[in-house]
């Protein structure tokens, strides 16, 4: 037996211990969740504010089998399959089988494909083609080959599907069968958004309604950028600046690669300049360094960085107080009266790099004071797996791997703004859904054999 319960935004459908929740967040945005057992906790992307959760009231009309807005109709058939149609009843998206809810072993979604359907999106997870029908693979940040996978699929049928997860997502876009496409992931219940188009531009607009609008970059960030070679020294750095100006090349940003550091690829909080290549006498710190000279020539200097710091401690400190309060109330039922060994009240961290009480950005402030205006956040360890790491927020790498680049870019933006009162432009190759709200990106190592092609 199943029951349909009308709600303010849509409906809940209860069948045994399984619940399906459909909510209209906007007339053209629907959130769909399905779970077995207890209602899942707040998803990580919402908990940390990367996905919006403050939606205004949306007019919704109840129907015999579901609910409708001015743009969309949602219904569930006798076999528990979801169907989404336009205002006139024309089918846009329909499940070919009821969703497997998760979290154990995970969720699975299967949707019908028409012969005319074309599929694009998914971010930087493939360098061979733009139209992805017939492909299968996974969404997981990797060095070089898959820097910024995005769990957003856009269909030529006039909609997008956005997954609310940071876990590794397997996708099948008609590879197994011409009749369906789908997604699956382990350890999480089904949670996804339907984004109404009908054009790809309108679908992307609704995507940024959920994940955040791109920040307005400072004007200088829209100009030409120049990155010095790794072997450059202070003389070569200033010579590059002077040559660009002498030749009338309107360059705005100039950066140094890892050779600027005393220790190559220094992940520590004790970074220092390479004294042989970039000597900075004590008097120069007052009178100005080679960075000061570059800024006097109109450049915004930047530095290359690598990072393996646990950013989750700082993110927990910045957590929305309302979210924290709700979670603390949920934990307050922990049994009191247990015996405590006073000799074992401290903590022991296996991570010797991170200082849990100190933000990552703190150790960069001295370089900003010396003239650095931006940082190039290399892929480095943020694109590598950490299979034995338990992060400070209690997550394993299954949840943190794709989430980490989002924390990194946002904390860089926040740190610079709080330290200087200025707007900067962060710069990274790594990301996940919502990255566009905080940073610019680049993709490297593209060759003629790996350039995308359009398959018709």
Secondary structure by P-SEA (a helix, b strand, c coil): cbbbbbccccbbbbcccbbbbbbcccccbbbbbbbcccccccccccccccccccccbbbbbbcccccccccccccccccbbbbbbccccccccccccccccccccbbbbbbbbcccbbbbccccccccccccccbbbbbccccccccbbbcbbbbcccbbbbbccccbbbbbcccccccccccccccccbbbbbbbbccaaaaaaaaaaacccccccccccccbbbbccccccaaaaaaaaaaaaaaccccccccccccccccccccccccccccccccccaaaaaaccaaaaaaaaccbbbbbbcccccaaaaaaaaccaaaaaaaaaaaccccccccccccccbbbbccccccccccccccaaaaaaaccccccccccccccccccccccccccccccccaaaaaaaaaaaaaaaaaccbbbbbbbcccccccccccccccccccccccccccc
